[in-house]
Amino acid sequence: MFKKILIGIILFGVVAVLLLQIDDELNPEVASFLEQAKPAESSDAYLYLLGIVAAEGEDPLVVGKQLFASMQQAEEQYNFSDESFEFEDYPKNKKLTLPEGELFCNHLLESGSCWQTVFENKPARDQALKTYVVLTQRYQTFISMTDYHTLSKPLVVEFFPPLNYLFKANRLIILDAVNRQDTSDKAQAILKHNIVALRHHLEIADNPISKIMFTAMISENLDALSLLTHLGRYRLNTNIALLSLDERDFSRAISREFMMHNDLYINLYKNPEIFAVVGQEKSGNVPGWLVQTLYKANMSINESHDFFNEAIARSRLEQSEFAAMNLAKDSSTRSKIDYIRNPMGSILNDVASPNFDSYIASLFDLNAKIAIFNQTMNKVELPSDLSYIQNPYYEKGGTAFYSEDGKRICLTGPLDDDKNQRCLRVKL
């Protein structure tokens, strides 16, 4: 009798393990998602940005092509479990010098005198514009390009083009505009032209980091334009349009993130290193059948697809609809763990899924800032009562307020704003 029970238990265990090997069919929408994220075949803008670090006298496009060729060689040797992506980078001691000093301070800090320094230190502005003229020229060349597409493969450990050069050069454009504040039309034209070019790059950005970077650069130009307007008593004839759906849309950026997840999950099929990926120490040669019992590639990809697709849909909502959503304020659990069929895949999805709500909110916050700008730009004196300012997040009024130092006008929103992204600078 005992022998029959033992045999029954063994047979039940074998059948259970075999059943737990079965994966779901791949969602047919995954293929179209991946097609959208497929790296472009060519992009001079991408290559130029890679090579923007080139020493004075060298051609950024030529250097960018050389760097990309080195990256492609490294991609062929890259293993998904590698902790870094190594390739022959441009020599550090030859790179074009990045601007430094008090003129390139962080303007988002609540305290400090960043904007006072930018507006009041003309000798330093003149010297910076003279010293970094090559970077300014390269920035203007890049920003005028319209064919930006990331050419590299999406990797877990990805190398990004040197966006910090763009951020510093953007401040040089602002310094140039401030230098021309006595001729209001010229100063305004410089900043407006820069905003238009940045908005184009915001629209075509194909990774979340670039999307947020261009958002921050546009925001900085709005602060500068606001200060020029209020300090010089200038009048602007036209409002700045709120971000369009195409500019807010995260489909390109999120699709690329999904492709990286997809490649990772395929590589983990029957791979014992999954235990290292989900945060556990490597435990030797774990049998492939055991990995397949605990981890299903298709199930994991399908679950990941649903999460990424929902994030894209939220980026396409109206601003008031987005504010009404149950938004993620941190990187807490996003999905229910399937402890029976796919425990490792569910845990991996939960660990690896970024908080896109904060990224999407940054663009809506920029809309809030534009709304403040449009409703305050031609005020001779800023009123103490800000209840007239309409907030694109909410239908009700009364959500505008002055910052503690009285130098910013801010709007409330659905997520915390510790970086003052919903605030417009109106006083030095």
C-alpha positions as CSV (number, residue, x, y, z in Angstrom):
1,M,0.0,0.0,0.0
2,F,2.8,2.4,1.0
3,K,4.6,1.6,-2.2
4,K,1.6,2.5,-4.3
5,I,1.2,5.8,-2.5
6,L,4.9,6.6,-3.0
7,I,4.6,5.7,-6.7
8,G,1.5,7.9,-6.9
9,I,3.3,10.8,-5.3
10,I,6.2,10.5,-7.6
11,L,4.0,10.3,-10.7
12,F,2.0,13.3,-9.5
13,G,5.3,15.2,-9.0
14,V,6.5,14.3,-12.4
15,V,3.2,15.3,-14.1
16,A,3.2,18.5,-12.1
17,V,6.7,19.4,-13.1
18,L,5.9,18.6,-16.8
19,L,2.8,20.8,-16.6
20,L,4.7,23.6,-15.1
21,Q,7.1,23.5,-18.1
22,I,4.3,24.8,-20.3
23,D,4.5,28.4,-21.3
24,D,1.8,30.7,-22.7
25,E,1.7,31.7,-26.3
26,L,3.4,35.0,-27.0
27,N,1.0,38.0,-27.3
28,P,0.7,38.9,-31.1
29,E,1.0,42.6,-30.2
30,V,4.5,42.0,-29.0
31,A,5.9,41.7,-32.5
32,S,4.5,45.1,-33.6
33,F,5.8,46.6,-30.3
34,L,9.3,45.3,-31.0
35,E,9.2,46.5,-34.7
36,Q,8.6,50.1,-33.4
37,A,11.6,49.8,-31.2
38,K,14.0,48.4,-33.8
39,P,17.2,50.6,-34.0
40,A,17.3,52.8,-37.1
41,E,19.8,52.0,-39.8
42,S,21.2,55.5,-40.0
43,S,21.1,58.8,-38.1
44,D,23.6,61.6,-38.5
45,A,22.2,63.4,-35.5
46,Y,22.9,60.4,-33.2
47,L,26.4,60.0,-34.6
48,Y,27.0,63.8,-34.2
49,L,25.9,63.7,-30.6
50,L,28.2,60.7,-29.9
51,G,31.1,62.7,-31.3
52,I,30.2,66.1,-29.8
53,V,33.0,65.4,-27.2
54,A,35.6,65.6,-30.0
55,A,38.5,67.9,-29.5
56,E,38.5,71.3,-31.1
57,G,39.5,70.9,-34.7
58,E,38.1,67.4,-35.1
59,D,34.8,66.6,-36.8
60,P,32.1,65.4,-34.3
61,L,30.4,63.4,-37.1
62,V,33.6,61.5,-38.0
63,V,34.4,60.9,-34.3
64,G,30.9,59.7,-33.7
65,K,31.1,57.2,-36.5
66,Q,34.4,55.8,-35.0
67,L,32.8,55.5,-31.6
68,F,29.7,53.8,-32.9
69,A,31.9,51.3,-34.8
70,S,33.6,50.5,-31.5
71,M,30.3,50.2,-29.8
72,Q,29.0,47.7,-32.4
73,Q,32.0,45.5,-31.9
74,A,31.4,45.6,-28.1
75,E,27.7,44.7,-28.7
76,E,28.7,41.5,-30.5
77,Q,30.7,40.4,-27.4
78,Y,28.2,41.6,-24.8
79,N,26.5,39.1,-22.5
80,F,23.3,40.0,-20.8
81,S,24.8,39.3,-17.4
82,D,27.7,41.7,-17.8
83,E,27.7,44.4,-15.2
84,S,29.1,47.1,-17.6
85,F,29.3,47.8,-21.3
86,E,33.0,48.3,-22.3
87,F,34.1,49.7,-25.7
88,E,37.0,51.9,-26.9
89,D,35.7,55.4,-25.8
90,Y,37.1,58.7,-26.9
91,P,40.3,59.6,-24.9
92,K,39.2,61.5,-21.8
93,N,42.1,63.9,-21.9
94,K,41.2,64.9,-25.4
95,K,37.5,65.6,-24.8
96,L,36.1,69.1,-25.4
97,T,36.1,70.8,-22.1
98,L,32.7,71.0,-20.4
99,P,31.7,74.4,-19.0
100,E,32.0,74.8,-15.3
101,G,31.6,77.6,-12.7
102,E,28.9,79.6,-11.1
103,L,27.2,80.5,-14.4
104,F,26.4,76.8,-14.8
105,C,24.7,76.4,-11.4
106,N,21.6,74.3,-10.7
107,H,18.7,76.7,-11.2
108,L,16.1,74.3,-9.8
109,L,17.3,74.6,-6.2
110,E,14.9,76.4,-4.0
111,S,17.7,78.3,-2.2
112,G,20.7,79.8,-3.8
113,S,21.4,82.6,-6.2
114,C,21.8,80.9,-9.5
115,W,19.6,83.1,-11.6
116,Q,21.0,86.3,-10.0
117,T,24.5,85.2,-11.0
118,V,23.4,84.4,-14.6
119,F,21.7,87.8,-15.0
120,E,24.0,90.1,-13.0
121,N,27.6,88.9,-13.9
122,K,28.1,90.2,-17.4
123,P,31.9,89.9,-17.5
124,A,31.5,86.2,-16.6
125,R,28.9,85.8,-19.3
126,D,31.1,87.4,-21.9
127,Q,34.0,85.2,-21.0
128,A,32.0,82.0,-21.0
129,L,30.5,82.7,-24.4
130,K,34.0,83.4,-25.8
131,T,35.6,80.3,-24.1
132,Y,33.0,77.8,-25.1
133,V,32.2,79.1,-28.6
134,V,33.0,75.7,-30.2
135,L,30.5,73.9,-27.9
136,T,27.8,76.5,-28.7
137,Q,28.4,76.0,-32.5
138,R,28.1,72.2,-32.1
139,Y,25.0,72.5,-30.0
140,Q,23.4,74.7,-32.7
141,T,24.4,72.2,-35.4
142,F,22.9,69.3,-33.4
143,I,19.7,71.0,-32.4
144,S,19.0,71.8,-36.0
145,M,19.2,68.2,-37.1
146,T,15.9,66.4,-37.5
147,D,16.8,62.7,-38.0
148,Y,17.7,61.6,-34.4
149,H,17.3,57.9,-33.8
150,T,19.3,55.8,-31.4
151,L,21.4,53.3,-33.5
152,S,22.7,51.2,-30.6
153,K,21.0,48.1,-29.3
154,P,19.0,48.5,-26.1
155,L,21.0,46.8,-23.3
156,V,20.5,46.4,-19.6
157,V,23.7,48.3,-19.2
158,E,23.3,51.0,-21.9
159,F,25.8,53.7,-23.0
160,F,24.0,57.0,-23.6
161,P,25.4,59.8,-25.8
162,P,26.9,62.7,-23.7
163,L,23.6,64.6,-23.0
164,N,25.5,66.6,-20.4
165,Y,27.2,68.5,-23.2
166,L,23.7,69.6,-24.5
167,F,22.6,70.6,-21.1
168,K,25.6,72.8,-20.6
169,A,25.4,74.3,-24.1
170,N,21.7,75.1,-23.5
171,R,22.9,77.4,-20.6
172,L,25.3,79.1,-23.1
173,I,22.3,79.9,-25.3
174,I,20.5,81.4,-22.3
175,L,23.6,83.5,-21.5
176,D,23.7,84.8,-25.0
177,A,20.0,85.8,-24.7
178,V,20.6,87.5,-21.4
179,N,23.5,89.5,-22.9
180,R,21.0,90.9,-25.5
181,Q,18.3,91.8,-23.0
182,D,18.6,95.5,-23.9
183,T,17.2,94.5,-27.3
184,S,14.1,92.6,-26.2
185,D,13.1,91.3,-29.6
186,K,16.5,89.6,-30.2
187,A,16.7,88.1,-26.7
188,Q,13.2,86.7,-27.0
189,A,13.9,85.4,-30.5
190,I,16.9,83.4,-29.3
191,L,15.0,81.7,-26.5
192,K,11.9,81.1,-28.5
193,H,13.9,79.5,-31.4
194,N,15.7,77.3,-28.9
195,I,12.5,76.2,-27.3
196,V,11.0,75.3,-30.7
197,A,14.1,73.2,-31.6
198,L,14.2,71.5,-28.2
199,R,10.5,70.6,-28.6
200,H,11.2,68.8,-31.8
201,H,13.9,66.7,-30.1
202,L,11.5,66.1,-27.2
203,E,9.0,64.7,-29.7
204,I,11.4,62.3,-31.5
205,A,13.4,61.3,-28.3
206,D,13.5,57.5,-28.2
207,N,14.6,56.8,-24.7
208,P,13.2,58.1,-21.4
209,I,16.4,59.8,-20.3
210,S,16.5,61.9,-23.4
211,K,12.9,62.7,-23.0
212,I,13.4,64.0,-19.5
213,M,16.6,65.9,-20.4
214,F,14.9,67.9,-23.2
215,T,11.9,68.6,-20.9
216,A,14.3,70.1,-18.3
217,M,16.1,72.2,-21.0
218,I,12.8,73.6,-22.2
219,S,11.9,74.4,-18.6
220,E,15.1,76.3,-18.1
221,N,14.5,78.4,-21.2
222,L,11.0,79.2,-19.9
223,D,12.5,80.5,-16.6
224,A,14.9,82.7,-18.5
225,L,12.3,84.0,-20.9
226,S,10.0,84.8,-17.9
227,L,12.7,86.7,-16.1
228,L,13.7,88.7,-19.2
229,T,10.0,89.6,-19.6
230,H,9.4,90.7,-16.1
231,L,12.8,92.4,-15.5
232,G,12.6,94.3,-18.8
233,R,8.9,94.9,-18.8
234,Y,8.7,93.3,-22.2
235,R,5.5,92.2,-23.8
236,L,5.0,89.0,-25.8
237,N,2.5,88.9,-28.6
238,T,1.8,85.2,-28.6
239,N,1.3,82.4,-26.0
240,I,3.5,79.4,-25.9
241,A,1.5,76.3,-26.9
242,L,1.0,73.5,-24.4
243,L,2.8,70.3,-25.4
244,S,1.1,68.4,-28.1
245,L,0.1,64.7,-27.9
246,D,3.1,63.9,-30.2
247,E,5.5,65.7,-27.9
248,R,4.1,64.0,-24.8
249,D,3.8,60.5,-26.3
250,F,6.2,58.1,-24.7
251,S,5.6,55.3,-27.3
252,R,9.1,55.5,-28.9
253,A,10.9,55.7,-25.6
254,I,8.9,53.0,-23.8
255,S,9.1,50.6,-26.8
256,R,12.8,50.7,-26.7
257,E,12.8,49.9,-23.0
258,F,10.5,47.0,-23.7
259,M,12.9,45.6,-26.3
260,M,15.6,45.5,-23.7
261,H,13.3,43.6,-21.3
262,N,12.3,41.3,-24.1
263,D,15.9,40.4,-25.0
264,L,16.7,39.9,-21.4
265,Y,13.8,37.5,-20.8
266,I,14.6,35.5,-23.9
267,N,18.2,35.1,-22.7
268,L,17.0,33.8,-19.4
269,Y,15.2,30.8,-20.9
270,K,16.5,27.8,-19.1
271,N,19.4,29.9,-17.9
272,P,20.6,29.3,-14.3
273,E,21.8,32.9,-14.0
274,I,18.2,34.0,-13.5
275,F,18.8,33.6,-9.8
276,A,21.5,36.2,-10.0
277,V,19.4,38.6,-12.1
278,V,16.6,38.6,-9.5
279,G,19.0,39.5,-6.8
280,Q,20.2,36.1,-5.5
281,E,23.7,34.8,-5.5
282,K,24.7,32.5,-8.3
283,S,24.1,28.9,-7.2
284,G,26.0,26.7,-9.6
285,N,24.6,24.8,-12.5
286,V,20.9,24.9,-11.9
287,P,19.1,22.4,-14.2
288,G,17.3,24.0,-17.1
289,W,14.1,22.1,-16.3
290,L,14.0,23.7,-12.9
291,V,14.5,27.2,-14.3
292,Q,11.7,26.4,-16.8
293,T,9.4,25.3,-13.9
294,L,10.0,28.6,-12.1
295,Y,10.3,31.0,-15.1
296,K,8.3,31.3,-18.3
297,A,9.8,33.6,-20.9
298,N,6.5,34.2,-22.8
299,M,4.5,34.8,-19.7
300,S,7.1,37.2,-18.5
301,I,7.2,39.1,-21.8
302,N,3.4,39.2,-22.0
303,E,3.1,40.6,-18.5
304,S,5.9,43.1,-19.3
305,H,4.2,44.1,-22.5
306,D,0.9,44.9,-20.7
307,F,2.8,47.1,-18.2
308,F,4.6,49.1,-20.8
309,N,1.6,49.4,-23.0
310,E,-0.4,50.8,-20.1
311,A,2.3,53.4,-19.5
312,I,2.2,54.5,-23.1
313,A,-1.6,54.9,-22.8
314,R,-1.2,57.1,-19.7
315,S,1.2,59.4,-21.6
316,R,-1.5,59.9,-24.2
317,L,-4.2,60.9,-21.7
318,E,-5.6,64.4,-21.3
319,Q,-3.8,66.1,-18.4
320,S,-6.9,66.1,-16.1
321,E,-7.4,62.4,-16.9
322,F,-3.8,61.6,-15.9
323,A,-4.2,63.5,-12.6
324,A,-7.3,61.4,-11.8
325,M,-5.3,58.1,-12.3
326,N,-4.0,56.0,-9.4
327,L,-0.4,57.0,-10.0
328,A,2.7,55.3,-8.8
329,K,4.7,57.6,-6.5
330,D,7.6,55.2,-6.1
331,S,9.0,51.9,-7.4
332,S,6.7,49.8,-5.3
333,T,5.1,46.5,-6.4
334,R,3.2,46.9,-9.7
335,S,1.9,43.4,-10.4
336,K,0.6,40.4,-8.5
337,I,3.3,37.7,-8.1
338,D,2.3,34.4,-9.8
339,Y,3.8,32.0,-7.2
340,I,2.6,28.9,-9.1
341,R,3.4,29.1,-12.8
342,N,5.9,32.0,-13.1
343,P,7.3,33.2,-9.7
344,M,10.7,34.2,-11.0
345,G,9.3,36.0,-14.0
346,S,6.8,37.9,-11.9
347,I,9.5,38.9,-9.4
348,L,11.8,40.0,-12.2
349,N,9.0,42.1,-13.8
350,D,8.4,43.8,-10.5
351,V,12.1,44.5,-9.9
352,A,12.9,45.6,-13.4
353,S,9.8,47.7,-14.3
354,P,10.6,51.5,-13.9
355,N,8.2,54.0,-12.6
356,F,7.1,55.6,-15.8
357,D,4.4,57.7,-14.1
358,S,7.1,60.1,-12.7
359,Y,8.6,60.4,-16.2
360,I,5.2,61.1,-17.8
361,A,4.3,63.6,-15.0
362,S,7.4,65.6,-15.8
363,L,6.0,66.5,-19.2
364,F,2.6,67.3,-17.8
365,D,4.4,69.4,-15.2
366,L,6.1,71.3,-18.0
367,N,2.6,72.0,-19.4
368,A,1.7,73.5,-16.0
369,K,4.8,75.7,-16.2
370,I,3.8,76.9,-19.7
371,A,0.3,77.6,-18.4
372,I,1.8,79.8,-15.7
373,F,4.0,81.6,-18.2
374,N,1.1,82.3,-20.6
375,Q,-1.0,83.7,-17.8
376,T,1.6,86.0,-16.2
377,M,3.9,87.1,-19.0
378,N,2.3,90.4,-19.7
379,K,1.4,91.4,-16.2
380,V,2.9,94.8,-15.4
381,E,2.8,93.9,-11.7
382,L,2.4,90.3,-10.4
383,P,-0.7,90.2,-8.2
384,S,-0.7,88.7,-4.7
385,D,-3.9,86.8,-5.6
386,L,-3.1,84.0,-8.0
387,S,-6.6,82.4,-8.0
388,Y,-7.1,83.5,-11.7
389,I,-4.4,81.1,-12.9
390,Q,-5.9,78.0,-14.5
391,N,-4.2,74.7,-13.8
392,P,-4.2,72.2,-16.7
393,Y,-4.3,69.4,-14.2
394,Y,-7.6,70.4,-12.6
395,E,-10.8,72.2,-13.5
396,K,-11.0,74.1,-10.2
397,G,-9.0,77.3,-9.7
398,G,-7.0,78.4,-6.6
399,T,-4.2,75.9,-7.1
400,A,-1.4,78.5,-7.8
401,F,0.9,79.8,-5.1
402,Y,4.1,81.6,-4.5
403,S,7.2,79.7,-3.4
404,E,8.4,80.4,0.1
405,D,11.0,83.0,-1.2
406,G,8.4,84.6,-3.4
407,K,10.5,84.1,-6.5
408,R,8.5,81.4,-8.2
409,I,4.8,80.9,-9.0
410,C,3.9,77.2,-8.7
411,L,0.9,74.9,-9.4
412,T,-0.2,71.9,-7.5
413,G,-0.3,68.5,-9.2
414,P,-0.9,64.8,-8.6
415,L,2.7,63.9,-7.7
416,D,5.3,65.5,-5.4
417,D,7.4,68.3,-7.1
418,D,10.7,68.3,-5.2
419,K,12.5,69.7,-8.3
420,N,10.2,72.6,-8.8
421,Q,9.1,71.5,-12.2
422,R,5.7,73.0,-11.9
423,C,7.2,76.4,-10.8
424,L,8.0,79.4,-13.0
425,R,10.7,81.8,-12.0
426,V,9.3,85.4,-12.0
427,K,11.8,87.2,-9.8
428,L,15.6,87.2,-9.3
